[in-house]
Amino acid sequence: MNRVLMLIMAIGAVAGGIDRIRGNKHGYGEKFEEGFLFLGPTALSMAGMICLAPVLADVLGRVVVPFYEAIGVDPAMFGSLLAIDMGGYPLAQELAGDRLIGSYAGIVAAAIFGCTIVFTIPVGMGMIKKEERGCFARGIMIGLITMPVGLIVGGVIAGIPFLACIHQNLPVFVLALALLVGLWKFPDKMIRGFCMFADGIRAVVTIGLVLAVVESMCGWNPVKGMAPVEEAMSVVSSIGVVMLGSLPAAEFLQRRLRAPFARLGKRLQMKPESMTGMLVGIVSAIPAITMYQDMDERGKVVNAAFLVSGASLLAAHIGFTISTEPEMLGALLGGKLSGAVTAALLALCLCREEKSV
């Protein structure tokens, strides 16, 4: 499977490169360029955390490791609180007692739960209009309800026994339940809390990157034990290479599925923009969120639910996984797709009375 996907990415890179040479006549050359330009935002969001991961693991390990071990959960699962490409993976690797759990926590769980906490909720709530936040929050709550499906499916595919996977995810399930109740009872306070949390993570990542750069240039760093910035940038570069092919390939897939999705939208009584939002969101959450104002109410709820597990699968997350642990690709795909589809189906069932306008 990995070889087939890598071949598809390579074909995408060739098609994008050829189209770019020919003047971007079909739009694939633009996606090829976007893949390369993705290096900058990726480096800013994760390089600092990769450098800080050994230090954070040492500091947090004094509290996190004893607590997690006391409840029989691998400390690596703490890394699932951050997005896969925003520090979740390196932190999970540093804290891991079991290599498989570390890979699962840093790839699958971080791509679903961590991405939702650190990225989807604060970015989504910050971008959409205030009057649309109710629909967004309802969708996120539905996505959190079905999130265990994706986490368990991904864990089983990764090779973790069913019951062991449930046990390892106990802290995640408890936190998800707390978020669910918080969004239901105190949506405004939860929104502010998520935004503050995301800003805090951004500050930590930036500080880590600055310290690593100063150490690389001057050989001095007051924080001992950090990974070199060159090591972090090598990870970022490998992700960028995958993006060169994955974005043109994802663009091809979107174009082929757009018409069937539009027909499906009519049958589900949703506007075409609502169906397109899910198709776009599986590549990148931000353009899907920008389309939010054009969706009907039902579509807004369904899209938010879908994004909890499905956000950014075919771009950042698949690129990160292929460049770091390609053997976890099946678990990532199975986990995120099963969680996203289940969330969308549940949202459709719960919003039957809300027709498109």
C-alpha positions as CSV (number, residue, x, y, z in Angstrom):
1,M,0.0,0.0,0.0
2,N,2.8,2.4,0.9
3,R,4.6,1.7,-2.4
4,V,1.4,2.4,-4.3
5,L,0.8,5.7,-2.5
6,M,4.4,6.7,-3.0
7,L,4.0,6.0,-6.7
8,I,0.9,8.1,-6.9
9,M,2.7,10.9,-5.1
10,A,5.6,10.6,-7.6
11,I,3.2,10.7,-10.5
12,G,1.6,13.8,-9.0
13,A,5.0,15.5,-8.7
14,V,5.8,14.7,-12.3
15,A,2.4,16.0,-13.5
16,G,2.7,19.1,-11.4
17,G,6.2,19.8,-12.6
18,I,5.3,19.3,-16.3
19,D,2.3,21.6,-15.9
20,R,4.4,24.3,-14.2
21,I,6.9,24.2,-17.1
22,R,4.1,24.5,-19.6
23,G,2.8,27.6,-17.8
24,N,0.3,26.1,-15.4
25,K,-2.3,25.4,-18.0
26,H,-4.2,22.9,-15.9
27,G,-3.7,24.2,-12.4
28,Y,-1.5,21.3,-11.3
29,G,1.7,23.4,-11.6
30,E,0.2,25.8,-9.0
31,K,-0.4,22.9,-6.6
32,F,3.2,21.8,-7.2
33,E,4.4,25.3,-6.2
34,E,2.1,25.3,-3.2
35,G,3.7,22.1,-2.0
36,F,7.1,23.7,-2.0
37,L,5.8,26.9,-0.4
38,F,4.3,24.7,2.3
39,L,7.9,24.4,3.7
40,G,7.8,27.8,5.4
41,P,4.6,27.4,7.4
42,T,5.5,23.8,8.2
43,A,8.9,24.9,9.6
44,L,7.3,27.7,11.7
45,S,4.7,25.4,13.1
46,M,6.8,22.4,14.0
47,A,10.6,22.9,13.8
48,G,10.8,24.6,17.2
49,M,8.8,21.9,18.9
50,I,11.0,19.2,17.4
51,C,14.0,21.0,18.8
52,L,12.4,21.3,22.2
53,A,11.0,17.8,22.4
54,P,13.9,16.2,24.3
55,V,13.8,19.0,26.9
56,L,10.0,19.0,27.2
57,A,10.0,15.2,27.5
58,D,12.5,15.5,30.4
59,V,10.6,18.2,32.2
60,L,7.1,16.8,31.6
61,G,8.3,13.2,32.2
62,R,8.7,13.9,35.9
63,V,4.9,14.5,36.2
64,V,3.4,12.8,33.2
65,V,5.3,9.5,33.2
66,P,4.4,8.5,36.8
67,F,0.8,9.5,36.4
68,Y,0.3,7.7,33.1
69,E,2.2,4.6,34.3
70,A,0.0,4.6,37.4
71,I,-3.1,4.1,35.3
72,G,-1.4,1.7,32.9
73,V,-1.2,4.0,30.0
74,D,2.0,4.6,28.0
75,P,3.2,8.2,28.6
76,A,3.5,8.6,24.8
77,M,-0.3,9.2,24.7
78,F,0.4,12.6,26.3
79,G,1.8,13.6,22.9
80,S,-1.7,13.2,21.4
81,L,-2.6,16.5,23.0
82,L,-0.7,18.3,20.2
83,A,-1.2,18.1,16.5
84,I,0.9,15.6,14.5
85,D,2.8,18.4,12.8
86,M,2.9,20.8,15.7
87,G,4.9,18.8,18.2
88,G,2.7,15.8,18.9
89,Y,4.9,13.3,17.1
90,P,8.3,14.2,18.6
91,L,6.9,14.6,22.1
92,A,5.2,11.2,21.9
93,Q,8.4,9.6,20.6
94,E,10.4,11.1,23.5
95,L,7.9,10.0,26.2
96,A,7.2,6.5,24.7
97,G,7.8,3.4,26.8
98,D,6.6,1.2,23.9
99,R,7.7,2.1,20.4
100,L,4.4,1.0,18.7
101,I,2.3,3.1,21.2
102,G,4.7,6.1,20.6
103,S,4.1,5.8,16.8
104,Y,0.4,5.4,17.3
105,A,0.1,8.4,19.7
106,G,2.3,10.7,17.6
107,I,0.7,9.8,14.2
108,V,-2.9,8.6,14.6
109,A,-4.0,10.1,17.9
110,A,-2.2,13.4,17.4
111,A,-3.6,13.7,13.8
112,I,-7.2,13.3,15.2
113,F,-7.4,14.6,18.7
114,G,-4.3,16.8,18.9
115,C,-5.2,18.5,15.6
116,T,-8.7,19.2,16.8
117,I,-7.5,20.9,20.0
118,V,-4.6,22.8,18.7
119,F,-5.7,23.7,15.2
120,T,-9.3,23.0,14.1
121,I,-11.2,24.5,17.0
122,P,-9.2,27.7,17.6
123,V,-8.6,28.4,13.9
124,G,-12.2,27.6,13.0
125,M,-13.8,29.6,15.7
126,G,-11.5,32.5,14.9
127,M,-12.3,32.5,11.2
128,I,-16.0,32.0,11.0
129,K,-18.7,34.6,11.9
130,K,-20.0,34.8,15.4
131,E,-23.5,33.8,14.3
132,E,-22.1,30.6,12.7
133,R,-20.2,29.4,15.8
134,G,-23.3,27.5,17.1
135,C,-23.3,25.3,14.1
136,F,-19.6,24.8,14.2
137,A,-19.7,23.9,17.9
138,R,-22.5,21.4,17.3
139,G,-20.5,19.8,14.6
140,I,-17.3,19.6,16.7
141,M,-19.3,18.0,19.5
142,I,-20.6,15.3,17.1
143,G,-17.1,14.8,15.8
144,L,-15.9,14.3,19.4
145,I,-18.6,11.7,20.0
146,T,-17.5,9.6,17.0
147,M,-13.8,10.3,17.5
148,P,-13.3,7.0,19.4
149,V,-14.2,5.1,16.2
150,G,-11.3,6.6,14.4
151,L,-8.9,6.2,17.2
152,I,-9.8,2.5,17.7
153,V,-9.8,1.7,14.0
154,G,-6.4,3.3,13.6
155,G,-5.0,1.5,16.6
156,V,-6.2,-1.9,15.5
157,I,-4.7,-1.3,12.0
158,A,-1.4,-0.3,13.6
159,G,-1.3,-3.6,15.4
160,I,-2.6,-2.7,18.9
161,P,-5.2,-5.1,20.3
162,F,-8.7,-3.8,20.6
163,L,-9.0,-3.7,24.3
164,A,-5.5,-2.4,24.7
165,C,-6.2,0.4,22.3
166,I,-9.3,1.4,24.4
167,H,-7.2,1.4,27.5
168,Q,-4.4,3.5,26.0
169,N,-6.9,6.1,24.9
170,L,-8.6,6.5,28.3
171,P,-7.0,9.9,29.0
172,V,-8.0,11.1,25.5
173,F,-11.5,9.9,26.0
174,V,-11.8,11.6,29.3
175,L,-10.5,14.9,27.9
176,A,-12.8,14.6,24.8
177,L,-15.7,14.1,27.1
178,A,-14.7,17.2,29.1
179,L,-14.4,19.2,25.9
180,L,-17.8,17.9,24.8
181,V,-19.5,19.1,28.0
182,G,-17.6,22.4,27.9
183,L,-18.7,23.2,24.4
184,W,-22.2,22.3,25.3
185,K,-22.4,24.2,28.6
186,F,-19.9,27.0,28.2
187,P,-19.1,27.5,24.5
188,D,-17.8,31.1,24.7
189,K,-15.4,30.3,27.6
190,M,-14.2,27.2,25.8
191,I,-13.5,29.1,22.6
192,R,-11.4,31.6,24.5
193,G,-9.6,28.8,26.3
194,F,-8.8,27.0,23.0
195,C,-7.5,30.2,21.5
196,M,-5.3,30.9,24.5
197,F,-4.0,27.4,24.4
198,A,-3.2,27.6,20.7
199,D,-1.4,31.0,21.2
200,G,0.6,29.4,24.1
201,I,1.7,26.5,21.9
202,R,2.7,29.0,19.1
203,A,4.8,31.0,21.6
204,V,6.6,27.9,22.9
205,V,7.3,26.7,19.3
206,T,8.7,30.1,18.3
207,I,10.9,30.3,21.4
208,G,12.2,26.8,20.7
209,L,13.0,27.8,17.1
210,V,14.8,31.0,18.1
211,L,16.9,29.2,20.7
212,A,17.9,26.4,18.2
213,V,18.8,29.0,15.5
214,V,21.0,31.0,18.0
215,E,22.7,27.7,19.0
216,S,23.3,26.8,15.4
217,M,24.8,30.2,14.6
218,C,26.7,31.0,17.8
219,G,27.1,27.7,19.6
220,W,25.3,29.1,22.7
221,N,22.0,28.0,24.2
222,P,20.8,28.5,27.8
223,V,18.5,25.5,27.4
224,K,20.6,22.3,27.3
225,G,19.6,19.1,25.5
226,M,17.7,20.6,22.6
227,A,17.8,18.8,19.2
228,P,19.7,20.7,16.5
229,V,17.7,22.9,14.2
230,E,19.3,21.1,11.2
231,E,17.7,17.8,12.4
232,A,14.3,19.5,12.6
233,M,14.6,21.1,9.2
234,S,15.5,17.7,7.6
235,V,12.1,16.4,8.8
236,V,10.4,19.5,7.4
237,S,12.2,19.1,4.1
238,S,11.1,15.5,3.7
239,I,7.5,16.6,4.3
240,G,7.9,19.3,1.6
241,V,9.1,16.6,-0.9
242,V,5.9,14.6,-0.4
243,M,3.8,17.8,-0.7
244,L,5.2,18.3,-4.2
245,G,3.3,15.3,-5.3
246,S,0.5,15.0,-2.8
247,L,-1.1,18.4,-3.6
248,P,-1.3,17.8,-7.4
249,A,-2.6,14.3,-6.7
250,A,-5.2,15.6,-4.3
251,E,-6.3,18.3,-6.8
252,F,-6.8,15.6,-9.4
253,L,-8.9,13.6,-6.9
254,Q,-11.0,16.6,-6.0
255,R,-11.8,17.4,-9.6
256,R,-12.9,13.8,-10.3
257,L,-15.1,13.6,-7.2
258,R,-16.7,17.1,-7.4
259,A,-19.5,16.1,-9.7
260,P,-20.4,12.9,-7.8
261,F,-20.3,14.8,-4.5
262,A,-22.6,17.5,-6.0
263,R,-25.1,14.8,-6.9
264,L,-24.8,13.2,-3.5
265,G,-25.4,16.6,-1.9
266,K,-28.7,16.9,-3.7
267,R,-29.8,13.5,-2.4
268,L,-28.8,14.5,1.1
269,Q,-30.5,17.9,0.7
270,M,-27.4,20.0,1.1
271,K,-26.0,22.8,-1.0
272,P,-23.1,21.8,-3.3
273,E,-20.8,24.1,-1.2
274,S,-21.5,21.9,1.8
275,M,-20.3,18.8,0.0
276,T,-17.4,20.5,-1.6
277,G,-16.3,21.7,1.9
278,M,-15.7,18.1,3.0
279,L,-13.8,17.3,-0.1
280,V,-11.6,20.4,0.4
281,G,-11.3,19.9,4.2
282,I,-9.7,16.5,3.7
283,V,-6.9,18.3,2.0
284,S,-6.7,21.4,4.2
285,A,-9.1,22.7,6.9
286,I,-8.6,26.4,6.2
287,P,-10.1,26.7,2.7
288,A,-13.0,24.5,3.9
289,I,-13.6,26.9,6.8
290,T,-13.5,29.9,4.5
291,M,-16.4,28.3,2.5
292,Y,-18.5,28.1,5.7
293,Q,-20.5,31.2,5.0
294,D,-21.7,29.7,1.7
295,M,-23.0,26.5,3.3
296,D,-26.5,25.7,4.5
297,E,-27.0,25.1,8.2
298,R,-27.1,21.4,7.9
299,G,-23.9,21.4,5.9
300,K,-22.1,23.6,8.5
301,V,-22.8,21.1,11.2
302,V,-21.8,18.1,9.0
303,N,-18.5,19.8,7.8
304,A,-17.4,20.7,11.4
305,A,-18.1,17.1,12.5
306,F,-16.1,15.8,9.5
307,L,-13.1,18.0,10.2
308,V,-12.6,16.6,13.7
309,S,-11.1,13.4,12.3
310,G,-10.7,14.2,8.6
311,A,-8.9,17.6,8.5
312,S,-5.8,17.8,6.4
313,L,-5.5,14.1,5.8
314,L,-4.4,14.2,2.1
315,A,-1.8,17.0,2.6
316,A,0.0,17.8,5.8
317,H,-0.8,14.6,7.7
318,I,-0.1,12.1,5.0
319,G,3.0,14.0,4.0
320,F,4.3,13.9,7.6
321,T,3.6,10.2,8.0
322,I,5.2,9.2,4.8
323,S,8.3,11.2,5.6
324,T,8.6,9.9,9.2
325,E,6.9,6.5,9.6
326,P,5.4,5.2,6.3
327,E,4.5,1.9,8.0
328,M,1.8,3.9,10.0
329,L,0.2,5.2,6.8
330,G,-2.6,2.6,6.8
331,A,-3.4,3.3,10.4
332,L,-3.6,7.0,9.7
333,L,-5.8,6.6,6.7
334,G,-8.1,4.1,8.3
335,G,-8.4,6.0,11.6
336,K,-9.0,9.5,10.1
337,L,-11.4,8.3,7.4
338,S,-13.5,6.0,9.6
339,G,-13.8,8.8,12.2
340,A,-14.6,11.5,9.7
341,V,-17.2,9.4,7.8
342,T,-18.9,8.2,11.0
343,A,-19.1,11.8,12.2
344,A,-20.6,13.0,9.0
345,L,-23.2,10.2,9.0
346,L,-24.2,10.9,12.6
347,A,-24.4,14.6,11.9
348,L,-26.7,13.9,8.9
349,C,-28.9,11.7,11.1
350,L,-29.2,14.3,13.8
351,C,-29.8,17.2,11.4
352,R,-32.5,15.6,9.2
353,E,-34.9,18.4,9.8
354,E,-32.5,21.1,8.6
355,K,-32.8,21.5,4.8
356,S,-30.6,23.5,2.5
357,V,-31.7,27.0,1.7
